[in-house]
Amino acid sequence: MYNLQSNELEMTFQKREEIITSSTIGNAIFAISKNGTLLAHCHGDNSITIYLMENGLEVTT
């Protein structure tokens, strides 16, 4: 994830390769940027949502 103000790389993400079944519950993954301003939430194979830590607003999905 890049900082849009400084164009610096702040965080890298890795996708875990595992089979998800209907009985799998609670495998959400969270990560916070190095400067503590962004929260990334991975929920599912192709879904990552990024939030602002300051006010909880969703930046993108």
C-alpha positions as CSV (number, residue, x, y, z in Angstrom):
1,M,0.0,0.0,0.0
2,Y,1.4,3.4,-1.0
3,N,1.1,6.7,0.9
4,L,-0.6,9.0,-1.6
5,Q,1.0,12.1,-0.2
6,S,4.6,10.9,-0.2
7,N,4.4,8.1,-2.8
8,E,6.3,5.9,-0.4
9,L,5.5,2.2,0.0
10,E,4.1,1.8,3.5
11,M,2.9,-1.8,3.7
12,T,2.9,-5.0,1.6
13,F,0.2,-7.6,1.7
14,Q,0.4,-11.4,1.1
15,K,-2.6,-13.5,0.1
16,R,-2.8,-16.8,2.0
17,E,-3.6,-19.7,-0.2
18,E,-6.1,-21.9,1.6
19,I,-9.4,-23.5,0.8
20,I,-12.4,-21.8,2.4
21,T,-15.4,-23.9,3.2
22,S,-18.8,-23.0,4.5
23,S,-17.8,-24.2,7.9
24,T,-14.9,-21.8,8.1
25,I,-15.8,-18.9,10.4
26,G,-13.9,-15.9,11.5
27,N,-10.8,-15.8,9.2
28,A,-10.7,-12.1,8.8
29,I,-7.3,-10.5,8.6
30,F,-6.4,-7.0,9.8
31,A,-3.3,-4.9,9.2
32,I,-2.4,-1.3,10.3
33,S,-0.1,0.9,8.2
34,K,3.3,1.8,9.7
35,N,2.2,5.4,10.5
36,G,-1.1,4.2,12.0
37,T,-3.4,6.1,9.7
38,L,-4.9,3.2,7.7
39,L,-6.5,-0.1,8.6
40,A,-6.8,-2.8,6.0
41,H,-9.4,-5.6,6.5
42,C,-9.3,-8.7,4.3
43,H,-12.5,-10.7,4.2
44,G,-12.6,-13.3,1.6
45,D,-10.5,-14.2,-1.4
46,N,-10.9,-11.1,-3.4
47,S,-12.0,-8.4,-0.9
48,I,-9.8,-6.0,0.9
49,T,-11.3,-2.8,2.5
50,I,-9.2,0.1,3.6
51,Y,-10.4,2.5,6.4
52,L,-9.0,5.7,7.8
53,M,-8.0,5.2,11.5
54,E,-8.8,8.8,12.3
55,N,-12.6,8.6,11.7
56,G,-13.3,5.0,10.5
57,L,-14.4,6.1,7.0
58,E,-14.0,3.6,4.2
59,V,-11.4,4.6,1.7
60,T,-11.8,1.8,-0.9
61,T,-12.8,-1.9,-1.3
